[in-house]
């Protein structure tokens, strides 16, 4: 370019006027000259380190003001390099590619370690395909067959299949979700999907590329994912169904136990061995790291209908709606008339009422009347108003006066087989009274707790705060034990009452089961010379009185004064009224009490029997009166 300073001096630019200087510049441009910009100057300085260029304040665009040194328009440049702005997207892409590469490597290692793919090529391992073909599919089919046969028993001449199925499903009445789990077993295996997935391996004998079967792998994995959290519950539900099936179909344990064992092994194989391998293969094939439940649910397309419990919820809603409609229809049909169920309920309530009156007449809760007179007796320090004490007195009375009707040979019960269903009242009664005998140790435990609490209360050597703290702990233990003991007794008495309901309220059942209803009961007197209440009764009348007693007992511990969470009966007023009433009853001899009870039996007969009133009037014996009272 030449020396700019020499050129300026030679042309005497500093002495030129503004107009002359502008004309000279225009001629310079017209002749092919150009203005050196900041960018070009930077380039020039880089190419020649020995040459320095200074800004030419006179080389300005046309129409610029003389004192403005800043170029206008396209001549303005900044020092910020443009290349840095373009590098950011490239960096992001590089990071994404690196993450994708590391994820793919991790998924490949997971699948390789689970032995579901080959080292090279991304193909499904032949051993895994063979495992599916030989073991997994067999387990699916065996599980489906076992449960289908258990829930859908075949027909035979003894019992309808529908009745069998109802009996089996009755085992799951408290947990309908178990039935849904068993019914979802058939969804685990789709023959077409598995056939497509295994086609390369079985038919074409060629490698199976994992990435080509993402949809099939998803379809194979989805039903297993839905059930995998319930694998333990699935085994229990299957065992319950198979046991119920064996009972209904009269299958021996030697046959049903291997089936139960095989079912559990199949569940373990599917969800402990096959499920995790299939999951790692699916992630590798789809190149997705499924870490959270939300990720898996979205990937598999899990909907509300896929969640276990959905169909159970729908069934309960349908049953509830049907029940409401049925109840509404029954109310409309029975506005003016009582149904047979209402009459039966009213009948049971009156029987319980008579039973309570019977207990009030024949049972004394005084300790002296129950031979509790010495301090060594377990219940000597227990209050007369204690509910557990009174329950113990009632149980002792039941065992002393009426157990002979159920566990001895005085009453003969027929053993029946109806549609392969065995009816053995004698065995059932023996089991019930055996359970009552086993509960004696629990009563002794309760009395010991009460005795220890009383010792703490009477111990004056303890500080007040210490005594209060210890009493609170003891009373808590007493309340907990009383609650459990009462629940235990309620379950036993409830079982006894249900058996007697069925035996005595159904005339046909009564005549089929009781072999000697008119035999007179005779017993030897005990050491004290006292006789049993049922001495001289016939069998049917004695069973009737025992039934009243059990019904009254059941009412007291479920709805009466012995029910509830408290330890003592409410208030001392009831106890005082009871004692006064007992004083009055002591003036009445046993024969008068029996006559009064017989009047109740006859009254009940008149209330509930219409078809045999004429027969009962002709018969003048007390035995027939007690027998007809149950009809």
Secondary structure by P-SEA (a helix, b strand, c coil): cccaaaaaaaaccccccaaaaaaaaaaaaaabbbbbcaaaaaaaaaacccccccccccccccccccccccccccccccccccccccaaaaaaaaaaaaaaaaaaaaaaaaaaaacccccccccccaaaaaaaaccaaaaaaaaaaaaaaaabbbbcccccaaaaaaaaaccccccaaaaaaaaaccccccaaaaaaaacccccccccccccccaaaaaaaaaaaaacccaaaaaaaaaaaaaaaaaaaaccccccaaaaaaaaaaaaaaacccaaaaaaaaaaaaaccccccaaaaaaaaccccccccaaaaaaaaaaaaaaaaaaaaaaaaaccccccaaaaaaaaaaaaaaaaaaaaaccccccccccccccccccccccccccaaaaaaaaaaaaaaccccccccccbbbbbbbcccbbbbaaaaaaaaaaaaaaaaaaaaaaaaaaaaaaaaaacccccaaaaaaaaaaaaaaaaaaaaaaaaaaaaaaaaaaaaaaaccccaaaaaaccccccbbbbbcccccccccccccccaaaaaaaaaaaaaaaaaaaccccccccccccccaaaaaaaaaaaaaaaaccaaaaaaaaaaaaaaaaaacccccaaaaaacccaaaaaaaccc
